[in-house]
């Protein structure tokens, strides 16, 4: 498998067919939903380990919290909860409408994102097979056929991951419950917790690779949800080594792009900050206009860059999927 050619061809297609960038902007939501990191909490949600503290010290500290904060933290929490509950009970109809609007907006966004995602895959396939390109409108229209199936596929995978997580959580909690929270039960639970974490990471990683391949099987071969997942699993099983190398390359390219963007942003902020510093002494009004224009330009640039990167990696995995699928077909012959 020529990995260099896959990278080169992905770059050529993404650079030449700019309408894929616009599809990439819309498809970013769907592509993020199938990324490996989406199965894990962000670093901000993790709690660092703290050294063990004597109970009397904890009690002494918590006893001073009301004096420091002016009131009890639990009272504040209960007051906020009661206030929210009262508002919901007195505006039940409005609350229900807001919930329905939120669900409707989410479904609409995912429909658009999945249509665009399928449009990129179909466009890349057509470019590779028949050497003909489409337009943004044609690609998006063709992708609409697969939007609901991609939506169902993502949710089925999410439910599988939730089931795995619940099963592993029960496995960890069970020893504590059966041993009445004894020291032995806690030690067993900690050991099982480490194994459970490894199992969950392995499952999430496997699902990530399957979903990358299965979503393209669903679109290119026009398969159903379960059939596409089975196809993704078949390709991964037959070409695990190739799939791992493809993932490592993707991570490496992503890290390289991220570092380049960070250095570029630092340099850009230094230049733009210097201009802003100069405008500060000339005119506050000019500085205000400058800040608005710069922020707008940065948002537009980041949006275009996001679309281009989404299009590139979607093209990368589409070409890789076709190569892996051809390898399996050639083996059969």
VOPA-725309 format. One line per 8 residues: number of its first residue (from 1); for each residue z, x, y of N, C-alpha, C. Coordinates in steps of 0.2 Angstrom, whole numbers. Each point is the difference from the previous one (the first is absolute). Layout:
% VOPA-725309
NUM) Z X Y Z X Y Z X Y; ...;
This chain:
% VOPA-725309
1) 0 4 -6 0 -4 6 0 4 6; -5 -1 5 -1 4 6 4 -3 5; 7 3 1 4 -3 5 -2 2 7; -3 6 1 -3 2 6 -5 -4 3; -5 -2 -5 -5 -5 2 2 -7 2; 6 -2 -3 2 -7 1 3 1 7; 4 5 2 2 1 7 -5 0 5; -5 4 -2 -6 1 5 -4 -6 1;
9) -1 -4 -5 -4 -6 0 4 -5 4; 6 -1 -1 4 -4 3 0 1 8; 0 6 2 0 2 7 -7 -2 3; -5 2 -4 -7 -2 2 -1 -7 2; 2 -4 -5 -1 -8 1 5 -2 5; 6 2 1 4 -2 5 -2 2 7; -3 6 1 -3 2 6 -6 -3 2; -4 -2 -5 -7 -3 2 1 -7 1;
17) 4 -4 -4 0 -7 1 6 -2 4; -1 -1 6 6 -1 4 3 -7 0; -4 -5 -3 3 -6 0 5 -1 -6; 0 5 -4 6 1 -5 7 1 4; -1 3 6 7 1 3 3 -6 3; -5 -5 2 3 -6 2 3 -4 -6; -4 0 -5 3 -3 -6 7 3 -2; 0 7 1 6 4 -2 6 -3 4;
25) -1 -1 7 5 -3 4 3 -6 -3; -5 -5 -2 3 -6 -3 3 1 -7; -3 5 -3 2 0 -7 7 4 -1; 2 3 6 6 4 -1 6 -3 -3; 1 -7 2 6 -3 -3 -1 -1 -7; -5 -1 -3 -1 -1 -7 1 7 -4; -3 6 3 0 6 -3 8 3 0; 3 -2 6 7 2 0 4 -3 -5;
33) -1 -7 -2 3 -3 -5 0 2 -7; -6 4 -1 0 3 -6 1 8 -1; 3 2 6 2 7 0 6 2 -4; 1 6 -3 5 2 -4 7 -1 4; 0 2 7 6 0 3 3 -7 2; -5 -5 -1 2 -7 1 5 -3 -5; 1 4 -6 5 -2 -5 7 3 1; 0 4 5 7 4 1 2 -2 7;
41) 7 0 1 3 -1 7 -2 6 4; 0 -1 7 -2 5 5 6 5 0; 0 5 3 5 5 1 6 -3 4; -2 -4 5 5 -3 4 5 -5 -3; -3 -2 -6 4 -5 -4 5 3 -5; -1 7 -1 5 3 -5 6 2 4; 6 0 -4 6 2 3 2 6 -3; 2 5 4 2 7 -2 7 0 -3;
49) 0 4 -5 7 0 -4 5 3 5; 6 -3 -1 6 2 5 5 3 -5; 4 4 3 6 3 -4 5 -5 -1; 4 0 -6 5 -5 -1 5 1 5; 3 -6 2 5 0 6 6 -4 -3; 6 2 2 6 -3 -2 0 -7 3; 3 -5 -4 0 -7 2 4 -1 6; 6 3 1 4 -1 5 -4 2 7;
57) -4 6 -1 -4 2 6 -5 -6 2; -3 -2 -5 -5 -6 1 3 -6 3; 6 -2 -2 4 -5 3 2 1 7; 2 6 1 2 2 7 -6 0 5; -6 2 -3 -6 0 5 -2 -7 1; -1 -4 -5 -2 -7 0 5 -4 5; 6 1 0 5 -3 4 -1 1 7; -3 5 2 -1 2 7 -7 -3 2;
65) -4 -2 -5 -7 -3 2 0 -5 5; 5 -6 -1 0 -5 5 1 2 7; 5 6 1 2 2 6 -6 4 4; -4 3 -5 -6 4 3 -6 -5 2; -1 -4 -4 -6 -5 1 2 -6 4; 7 -1 1 2 -6 4 1 -6 -4; -2 0 -6 1 -6 -5 -2 2 -7; 2 -4 -5 -1 2 -7 -7 -1 -2;
73) -3 5 -3 -7 1 -2 -1 -6 -5; 4 -2 -4 -1 -6 -5 0 -6 4; 4 -1 5 0 -6 4 -7 0 4; -2 5 2 -7 0 4 -5 -2 -5; 0 3 -6 -5 -2 -5 0 -8 -2; 6 -2 -1 1 -7 -2 -2 -5 6; 2 2 6 -2 -4 6 -8 0 1; -3 6 -1 -7 0 0 -4 -4 -5;
81) 3 0 -6 -2 -4 -6 1 -7 2; 6 -2 2 1 -7 1 -4 -3 6; -2 4 5 -4 -2 6 -7 -1 -3; -3 5 -4 -6 -1 -3 -1 -6 -4; 6 -1 -4 0 -6 -5 0 -7 4; 3 0 6 1 -6 4 -7 -1 3; -4 5 2 -6 0 3 -5 -3 -5; 0 3 -6 -5 -3 -5 2 -7 -2;
89) 6 -2 0 1 -7 -2 -2 -5 5; 1 3 7 -2 -5 5 -7 0 2; -4 5 -3 -7 1 1 -4 1 -6; 2 -4 -5 -2 1 -7 -8 -1 0; -3 -5 3 -7 -1 0 -4 6 3; 3 3 6 -3 5 3 0 7 -4; 6 1 -3 1 5 -5 -5 0 -6; -1 -6 -3 -5 -1 -5 -7 2 2;
97) -2 -3 6 -6 2 3 -1 7 1; 5 4 2 -1 7 1 -1 4 -6; 4 -3 -5 -1 4 -7 -7 -2 -3; -2 -6 1 -7 -1 -3 -5 4 4; 1 0 7 -5 4 4 0 7 -2; 6 3 -1 0 7 -3 -3 1 -6; 1 -4 -5 -3 0 -7 -8 -1 1; -2 -4 4 -7 -1 2 -3 6 3;
105) 3 3 5 -2 6 3 -1 6 -5; 5 0 -4 0 6 -5 -6 -1 -5; -1 -6 -2 -6 -2 -5 -6 2 3; -1 -3 7 -6 2 4 -2 7 0; 6 4 2 -1 7 1 -2 3 -6; 3 -2 -6 -2 3 -6 -7 -2 -3; -2 -6 2 -6 -2 -2 -6 4 4; 1 1 6 -4 4 4 0 8 -2;
113) 6 2 -2 1 7 -2 -4 1 -7; 1 -4 -4 -3 0 -7 -7 -1 0; -3 -4 5 -7 -1 0 -3 7 3; 3 3 5 -2 6 2 0 6 -5; 6 0 -4 0 5 -5 -5 -1 -5; -2 -6 -2 -5 -1 -5 -7 2 3; -1 -2 7 -6 2 3 -1 7 0; 5 4 1 -1 8 0 -2 2 -7;
121) 3 -3 -5 -2 2 -7 -7 -2 -2; -2 -6 2 -6 -2 -1 -6 4 3; 2 2 7 -5 4 4 -1 6 -3; 6 4 -2 -1 6 -3 -4 0 -7; 2 -5 -4 -4 -1 -6 -8 -1 1; -2 -4 5 -7 -1 2 -3 7 3; 4 3 4 -3 7 2 -1 5 -5; 5 0 -5 -1 5 -6 -5 -3 -5;
129) -1 -6 -1 -4 -2 -5 -8 -1 3; 0 -4 5 -7 -2 2 -2 4 7; 5 4 2 -1 4 6 -2 -4 7; 3 -6 -1 -1 -5 6 7 -2 3; 0 0 7 6 -2 3 0 -7 3; 6 -3 1 1 -6 3 2 0 7; 2 -6 2 3 0 7 7 -2 -1; 4 0 5 7 -2 0 0 -8 -2;
137) -4 -4 3 0 -7 -2 -2 -1 -7; -5 3 -2 -2 -1 -7 5 2 -5; 3 6 1 5 3 -4 6 -5 -1; 3 -2 6 6 -4 0 -2 -7 -3; -6 -3 1 -1 -6 -3 -1 1 -8; -2 6 -2 -1 1 -8 7 1 -2; 5 3 3 6 1 -2 5 -6 0; -2 -5 3 4 -6 0 1 -3 -7;
145) -5 1 -4 0 -3 -7 6 3 -4; 2 6 2 5 3 -4 7 0 3; 1 -3 6 6 1 4 6 -3 -4; -1 -6 -3 6 -4 -3 2 4 -6; -5 2 -4 1 4 -6 4 6 1; -2 4 6 4 6 1 7 -2 3; 1 -5 3 6 -3 2 5 -1 -6; -3 -4 -5 3 -2 -6 2 7 -4;
153) -5 4 0 2 7 -4 6 3 3; 0 1 7 5 3 3 7 -3 -1; 0 -7 0 6 -3 -1 2 0 -7; -4 0 -5 2 1 -7 3 7 -1; -3 5 3 3 6 -1 7 1 4; 0 -3 5 7 -1 4 5 -3 -4; -2 -6 -4 5 -3 -4 2 4 -6; -5 4 -3 2 4 -5 5 6 2;
161) -1 2 6 4 6 2 7 -3 1; 1 -6 3 6 -4 1 4 -1 -6; -4 -2 -6 3 -1 -6 2 6 -3; -3 6 1 2 6 -3 6 2 4; 0 -1 6 6 2 5 6 -4 -3; 0 -6 -1 5 -4 -2 3 2 -7; -5 1 -4 2 2 -7 4 7 0; -2 5 4 3 6 1 7 -1 3;
169) 0 -4 5 7 -2 3 5 -2 -4; -2 -5 -5 4 -3 -5 2 6 -5; -4 4 -1 1 6 -5 6 4 3; 0 1 7 5 4 3 6 -3 1; 0 -7 2 6 -4 1 4 -2 -6; -4 0 -6 3 -3 -6 6 4 -3; 0 7 0 5 4 -2 7 -1 4; -1 -1 7 6 -1 4 3 -7 -1;
177) -4 -5 -1 2 -6 -2 4 -1 -7; -3 4 -5 3 -1 -6 6 5 -1; 1 5 4 6 4 0 5 -1 5; -1 -6 4 5 -2 5 1 5 5; -6 3 2 0 5 6 4 6 -2; 1 2 -6 4 6 -2 -4 7 2; 3 5 0 -3 7 2 -6 1 -5; 1 -1 -6 -5 1 -5 -6 -4 1;
185) 1 -6 1 -6 -5 2 -4 2 6; 4 3 5 -3 2 6 -5 6 -1; 3 5 -4 -4 6 -2 -6 -2 -3; 1 -5 -5 -6 -2 -4 -5 -3 5; 2 -4 4 -4 -4 5 -4 5 4; 4 6 3 -4 5 4 -5 3 -4; 1 2 -6 -5 3 -5 -6 -4 -1; 2 -7 -1 -6 -4 -1 -4 -2 6;
193) 4 1 6 -3 -1 6 -5 5 2; 1 6 -2 -5 6 1 -6 -1 -4; 1 -2 -7 -5 -2 -4 -4 -6 2; 3 -5 3 -3 -6 2 -5 2 6; 3 5 5 -4 2 6 -6 3 -3; 0 5 -5 -6 3 -2 -5 -4 -3; 3 -5 -4 -5 -5 -3 -3 -4 5; 4 -2 6 -3 -4 5 -6 4 4;
201) 2 6 1 -5 4 3 -7 1 -4; 1 1 -7 -5 1 -4 -4 -7 0; 3 -5 -1 -3 -7 0 -4 -1 7; 3 1 5 -3 -1 7 -6 5 0; 0 6 -2 -5 5 1 -6 -3 -5; 2 -2 -6 -6 -3 -5 -3 -6 3; 4 -4 3 -3 -6 3 -4 1 6; 2 5 4 -4 2 6 -7 2 -3;
209) -1 5 -5 -6 2 -2 -4 -5 -3; 3 -5 -4 -3 -5 -3 -3 -5 5; 4 -1 5 -3 -5 5 -5 3 4; 0 7 2 -6 3 3 -6 -1 -4; 0 1 -7 -6 -1 -4 -2 -8 -1; 6 -4 -1 -1 -7 -2 -3 -4 6; 2 2 6 -3 -4 5 -8 1 1; -2 6 -2 -7 2 1 -4 -3 -6;
217) 4 0 -6 -3 -4 -6 -1 -7 1; 5 -3 4 -1 -7 1 -6 -2 5; -1 5 5 -5 -1 5 -7 2 -3; -1 5 -3 -6 3 -2 -3 -4 -7; 5 -1 -4 -2 -4 -6 1 -7 0; 3 -3 5 1 -7 1 5 -2 -5; 6 3 -1 4 -2 -5 6 -4 2; 3 -4 -4 6 -3 2 6 4 1;
225) 6 -3 2 6 4 1 2 4 -6; 2 -3 -5 3 3 -6 -5 5 -3; -7 -2 0 -5 4 -3 -1 6 4; 1 0 6 -1 6 5 6 5 -1; 6 -3 -1 5 4 -1 0 4 -7; -3 -4 -5 -1 3 -7 -5 6 1; -5 -1 4 -6 5 1 3 6 3; 4 -1 5 4 5 4 4 4 -5;
233) 4 -3 -4 4 3 -5 -4 4 -5; -6 -3 -2 -4 4 -5 -3 6 3; -2 0 6 -3 6 3 5 5 1; 6 -2 2 6 5 1 2 3 -7; 0 -4 -5 2 2 -6 -5 6 -3; -7 -2 1 -5 5 -2 0 6 4; 1 -1 7 -1 6 4 6 1 5; 6 1 -4 6 1 4 0 6 4;
241) -2 6 -3 -1 6 3 -4 0 7; -6 -3 -1 -4 -1 6 3 -4 5; 3 -5 -2 4 -5 5 5 4 4; 4 4 -4 5 3 3 -2 6 5; -6 3 -1 -3 5 4 -2 -4 6; -3 -6 -1 -3 -4 6 6 -2 5; 6 -1 -3 5 -2 4 3 6 4; 0 6 -4 3 6 3 -5 2 6;
249) -6 -1 -1 -5 2 6 1 -5 5; 1 -7 -1 1 -5 5 6 2 4; 6 2 -3 6 2 3 -1 6 5; -4 5 -3 -1 6 3 -4 -1 7; -5 -4 -1 -5 -2 6 4 -3 5; 4 -5 -2 5 -4 4 4 4 4; 4 5 -3 4 4 3 -3 5 5; -6 2 -2 -4 4 5 -2 -3 6;
257) -2 -7 -1 -2 -4 6 6 -1 4; 6 -2 -3 6 -1 4 2 6 4; 0 6 -3 2 6 4 -5 1 6; -6 -1 -2 -5 1 6 1 -5 5; 1 -6 -1 2 -5 5 6 1 4; 5 3 -4 6 2 4 -1 5 5; -3 6 -2 -2 5 4 -4 -2 6; -5 -5 -2 -4 -2 5 3 -5 5;
265) 5 -4 -2 4 -4 4 5 4 5; 3 5 -3 4 4 4 -4 4 6; -6 2 -2 -4 3 5 -2 -5 6; -2 -6 -3 -2 -5 5 5 -2 4; 6 -1 -2 6 -2 4 2 5 5; -1 6 -2 1 5 5 -5 0 6; -6 -1 -2 -5 -1 6 1 -6 4; 0 -6 -4 1 -6 4 7 0 4;
273) 5 3 -3 6 0 3 0 4 7; -4 6 -1 -1 4 6 -3 -4 6; -5 -4 -2 -4 -4 5 4 -5 3; 4 -3 -4 5 -5 2 5 3 5; 3 6 -2 5 3 4 -3 1 7; -7 2 0 -3 2 7 -1 -7 4; -2 -5 -4 -1 -7 4 7 -2 2; 5 1 -3 7 -2 2 1 2 8;
281) -2 6 2 1 2 6 -5 -2 5; -6 -2 -2 -5 -3 4 1 -7 2; 1 -4 -5 0 -8 1 3 -3 -6; 6 -4 1 3 -3 -6 -5 -6 -2; -4 -3 4 -5 -5 -2 -5 3 -5; -3 6 2 -5 3 -4 3 2 -7; 7 2 0 3 2 -6 0 -6 -4; 2 -6 2 1 -6 -3 -7 -2 -4;
289) -5 0 4 -7 -1 -3 -2 5 -5; 2 6 1 -2 5 -4 4 -1 -7; 6 -2 0 4 -1 -6 -3 -6 -4; -2 -5 3 -3 -6 -3 -6 2 -3; -5 4 3 -6 1 -2 0 5 -6; 5 5 0 1 5 -5 3 -4 -6; 5 -4 0 2 -4 -5 -5 -4 -4; -4 -3 4 -5 -5 -2 -5 5 -4;
297) -2 5 3 -5 5 -4 3 3 -6; 6 1 0 4 3 -6 0 -5 -6; 1 -6 2 1 -6 -5 -7 -1 -3; -6 0 4 -6 -1 -2 -2 6 -5; 1 6 2 -1 6 -4 3 0 -7; 6 -2 0 4 0 -6 -3 -6 -4; -2 -5 3 -3 -6 -4 -6 2 -3; -4 4 3 -7 2 -2 1 5 -6;
305) 5 5 1 2 5 -4 3 -3 -7; 4 -5 1 3 -4 -6 -6 -3 -4; -5 -3 4 -5 -3 -4 -5 5 -4; -1 5 4 -4 6 -3 3 3 -7; 7 1 1 3 3 -6 1 -5 -6; 1 -7 2 0 -5 -5 -7 0 -4; -5 0 4 -7 0 -2 -1 6 -5; 2 6 2 -1 6 -3 3 0 -7;
313) 7 -2 0 3 0 -7 -2 -6 -4; -2 -5 3 -3 -6 -4 -6 2 -4; -4 4 4 -7 3 -2 2 5 -6; 5 4 2 2 5 -5 1 -3 -7; 5 -5 0 2 -3 -6 -6 -4 -3; -4 -3 4 -6 -4 -3 -5 5 -4; -2 6 3 -4 5 -3 3 2 -6; 7 2 0 4 2 -5 0 -5 -6;
321) 1 -6 1 0 -5 -5 -7 -1 -3; -5 1 3 -7 -1 -3 -1 6 -4; 2 6 2 0 6 -4 3 0 -7; 7 -3 1 4 0 -6 -3 -6 -5; -2 -5 3 -3 -6 -4 -7 3 -4; -4 4 4 -6 3 -3 2 4 -6; 5 4 1 2 5 -5 2 -4 -7; 4 -6 1 2 -4 -6 -7 -3 -3;
329) -4 -2 4 -7 -3 -2 -4 5 -4; 0 6 2 -4 5 -3 3 2 -7; 7 0 0 4 1 -6 -2 -5 -6; -1 -6 2 -2 -6 -4 -7 1 -3; -4 3 4 -7 1 -2 -1 6 -5;
